[in-house]
Amino acid sequence: MRPPEGQTASPESPITVLYERYALTILAYVRRHVASDQDAEDILLEVFLAALESDTFLHLQEPLHLAWLRRVAYNKYIDFHRHASRRAVVPLKEEMEFCCDDDHHAPEQVAIRHEEHALLRERLALLPEQQQRVVLLRFGADMRCVDIARQLNQREGTVRAWLSRSLNSLRAIYAKQEEDKGV
């Protein structure tokens, strides 16, 4: 592993000596707790960057260096797992195979769907709030009219009328905007 860009580590610098002495031990420690070698190497880099940035690390007695590095490594892989649990990570190769297997998941189709959803959100925002709510409950939350009526404390017939008006208004908005494009 090379020193970070902009930093030069002479062969005898304290961080170089520490890295040569403890890197394999810390890497093996981290490797037991993460799934991939790349993630373990990234965490190892973060551990030694923390050591390099620490004001007190180099002033510790030598027997405490490994303990300090292990504690930082522990904290770093805990942080790694916290962040990983917040976002799902799918290897790019798997995703590309999935995308290319089906035209429905092709990048162009995904982009078109995103554009259509954004356009729908814009047009929905033009409706009165009550109509927006009914449309979102019906199609966004996949609720039946009877359930929407219960939630809004209204009669089912009233909800059906609101839904019908909402859809007619959306159709009119789409038609008008398409007509404006054609002109």
C-alpha positions in Angstrom: 0.0 0.0 0.0 1.3 3.4 -1.0 1.1 6.5 1.2 -1.9 8.8 0.4 -1.4 11.2 -2.4 0.4 14.4 -1.5 2.2 12.6 1.4 5.6 11.0 1.1 6.6 8.4 3.5 10.3 7.7 3.7 11.3 4.1 4.2 12.1 4.9 7.8 9.1 7.1 8.7 7.2 6.0 11.7 4.0 5.4 9.8 5.8 3.2 7.2 7.4 1.2 10.0 4.0 0.8 11.7 2.3 -0.1 8.4 4.9 -2.8 7.6 4.7 -4.1 11.2 0.9 -4.2 11.6 -0.8 -4.1 8.2 -1.1 -7.8 7.7 -2.4 -8.4 11.2 -5.0 -5.7 11.0 -6.0 -6.8 7.5 -6.5 -10.4 8.7 -8.6 -9.0 11.7 -10.8 -6.9 9.4 -11.1 -9.6 6.7 -12.8 -11.9 9.3 -15.6 -9.3 9.6 -16.3 -8.1 6.1 -17.3 -10.1 3.0 -14.9 -8.9 0.3 -11.2 -8.3 0.1 -11.7 -4.9 -1.4 -13.8 -3.8 1.6 -11.2 -5.1 4.0 -8.5 -3.2 2.2 -10.5 0.0 2.2 -11.0 -0.3 5.9 -7.3 -1.0 6.4 -6.6 2.2 4.6 -9.0 4.1 6.8 -7.4 2.7 9.9 -3.9 3.8 8.9 -5.2 7.2 7.7 -6.7 7.6 11.2 -3.3 6.7 12.7 -1.6 9.2 10.4 -4.1 11.9 11.4 -4.0 11.2 15.1 -2.1 13.5 17.3 -1.6 11.0 20.0 -1.0 7.7 18.2 2.7 8.1 17.5 3.3 9.1 21.1 1.8 5.9 22.5 4.1 3.3 23.8 4.8 0.6 21.2 2.9 -2.2 22.9 -0.3 0.0 22.7 0.0 0.6 18.9 -1.6 -2.7 17.9 -4.4 -2.3 20.5 -5.1 1.2 19.2 -5.1 0.0 15.6 -7.4 -2.9 16.4 -9.8 -0.6 18.2 -9.9 1.8 15.3 -10.3 -1.2 12.9 -13.2 -2.4 15.0 -14.9 1.0 14.9 -14.3 1.3 11.1 -15.8 -2.1 10.2 -18.8 -1.4 12.5 -19.3 1.9 10.6 -18.9 0.0 7.4 -21.7 -2.5 8.4 -24.0 0.4 9.5 -23.6 2.1 6.2 -24.0 -1.1 4.3 -27.3 -1.9 6.1 -28.7 1.5 5.0 -28.0 0.9 1.3 -28.3 -2.3 -0.6 -25.3 -3.1 -2.7 -25.5 -5.2 -5.8 -22.4 -6.1 -7.7 -22.3 -4.3 -11.0 -21.8 -7.5 -13.0 -25.0 -9.0 -11.5 -27.0 -5.8 -12.1 -25.8 -5.6 -15.7 -26.8 -9.2 -16.4 -30.2 -8.5 -14.8 -30.7 -5.3 -16.8 -29.7 -6.9 -20.1 -31.8 -10.0 -19.7 -35.1 -8.2 -20.1 -36.0 -5.2 -22.3 -38.2 -4.0 -19.4 -35.1 -3.5 -17.3 -32.9 -2.0 -20.1 -31.2 1.3 -19.1 -33.2 3.2 -21.7 -36.5 1.8 -20.5 -35.6 2.6 -16.9 -34.7 6.1 -17.8 -38.0 6.5 -19.7 -40.0 5.2 -16.8 -38.2 7.7 -14.4 -39.1 10.5 -16.8 -42.7 9.4 -17.0 -42.9 9.1 -13.2 -41.5 12.6 -12.8 -44.0 14.0 -15.3 -46.8 12.2 -13.5 -45.7 13.8 -10.2 -45.6 17.2 -11.8 -49.1 16.8 -13.3 -50.5 15.3 -10.1 -49.3 18.4 -8.2 -51.7 20.5 -10.4 -54.7 18.7 -8.9 -56.4 19.9 -5.7 -55.0 18.4 -2.5 -58.0 16.1 -1.9 -57.8 14.7 -5.4 -54.1 14.1 -5.0 -54.7 12.2 -1.8 -57.3 10.0 -3.3 -55.2 9.1 -6.3 -52.1 8.4 -4.2 -54.1 6.2 -1.8 -55.7 4.3 -4.6 -52.8 3.8 -6.9 -49.7 4.6 -4.8 -50.9 2.7 -1.7 -53.0 0.2 -3.7 -56.0 0.7 -1.4 -59.6 -0.1 -2.4 -62.2 2.7 -2.5 -63.9 1.3 0.6 -60.6 1.4 2.6 -59.9 4.9 1.4 -63.4 6.0 2.4 -62.8 4.6 5.9 -59.5 6.3 6.2 -60.8 9.7 5.1 -64.0 9.2 7.0 -66.2 9.6 3.9 -68.8 7.6 2.1 -67.5 5.1 -0.5 -69.6 6.9 -3.2 -67.9 10.2 -2.4 -64.4 8.6 -2.7 -65.4 7.1 -6.1 -66.6 10.4 -7.3 -63.4 12.1 -6.2 -61.3 9.4 -7.9 -63.3 9.7 -11.1 -62.9 13.5 -11.1 -59.2 13.2 -10.4 -58.6 10.8 -13.2 -60.6 13.0 -15.6 -58.6 16.0 -14.5 -55.4 14.2 -15.1 -56.5 13.1 -18.5 -57.4 16.7 -19.4 -54.0 17.9 -18.1 -52.2 15.3 -20.2 -54.2 16.1 -23.3 -53.7 19.9 -22.9 -50.0 19.5 -22.4 -49.7 17.1 -25.4 -51.7 19.6 -27.4 -49.5 22.5 -26.4 -46.4 20.4 -27.5 -48.0 19.8 -30.9 -48.6 23.5 -31.5 
